[in-house]
Amino acid sequence: MSDNLKYELARELGVDDIVAREGWGGVPSRDCGNLVRLAIERAEKSIQNEHGSRP
């Protein structure tokens, strides 16, 4: 996962301030789990879009 995507997801979940202050190690485990869940959802949507757009 790219750093840009990680920061985008952190902003979306509202933990980007924690990352800025304390680094990724300061993010609570629940929020890390939510980051992973969101990343998986995005990846699944991307795969569906790729397969759905083919003839």
Protein Blocks (a to p, Z undefined) as FASTA:
>chain_A
ZZklmmmmmmmnopmmmmmmnojmlpcfklmmmmmmmmmmmmmmmmmmmmmmpZZ
